[in-house]
Amino acid sequence: MAAKKQSRKYGEKASAKVEKAMHERKRGTLRSGSGKKVTSKKQAIAIGLSQARRAGGKVPAKRKSSSK
């Protein structure tokens, strides 16, 4: 019996958007919503995933953040 094929958690569009955001961060051109320069890798990934979500890519829903 053949094993079930695993589906990808993130789609190709998500991968491309995150890659683009990371390149922009390295060049120093990536900006957050408030207009400030992004220097964090984690924030760059979050921006890329958010853009992919808006573009209709296959991206899991955002995690619920705990109260700060």
C-alpha positions in Angstrom: 0.0 0.0 0.0 1.4 3.4 -1.0 1.9 6.1 1.7 -0.4 9.1 1.5 1.4 12.1 -0.1 2.0 14.9 2.4 0.5 18.3 1.4 2.7 21.4 1.8 1.9 23.7 4.7 2.9 26.8 2.7 2.4 27.3 -1.1 4.8 28.5 -3.8 3.4 32.1 -3.6 4.2 32.2 0.1 7.7 31.1 -0.5 8.2 33.7 -3.2 6.8 36.5 -1.1 9.0 35.6 1.9 12.1 35.4 -0.3 11.4 38.8 -1.8 10.9 40.3 1.7 14.2 38.8 2.9 16.0 40.3 -0.1 14.5 43.7 0.6 15.5 43.4 4.3 19.1 42.6 3.3 19.2 45.6 0.9 17.7 47.8 3.6 14.6 48.7 1.6 12.0 46.7 3.5 9.6 48.9 5.6 7.0 48.0 8.1 3.4 49.3 8.1 4.5 52.4 10.1 7.2 53.2 7.6 10.2 52.2 9.8 13.1 50.1 8.4 12.8 46.4 9.2 16.1 44.8 10.4 14.6 41.6 12.0 14.6 38.3 10.1 11.4 37.3 12.0 9.6 40.5 11.1 10.7 40.1 7.4 9.2 36.6 7.3 6.0 37.8 8.9 5.7 40.6 6.4 6.2 38.2 3.5 3.6 35.7 4.8 1.1 38.6 5.4 1.6 39.7 1.8 1.1 36.1 0.5 -2.1 35.9 2.6 -3.4 39.1 1.0 -2.5 37.8 -2.5 -4.4 34.6 -1.9 -1.5 32.2 -1.3 -1.7 29.0 0.7 -0.6 30.2 4.1 -1.9 28.9 7.5 -3.9 31.3 9.6 -2.0 33.6 11.9 -1.3 32.3 15.4 -3.3 33.8 18.2 -1.0 35.9 20.4 -1.2 35.6 24.1 -2.0 38.8 26.1 1.1 40.9 26.6 
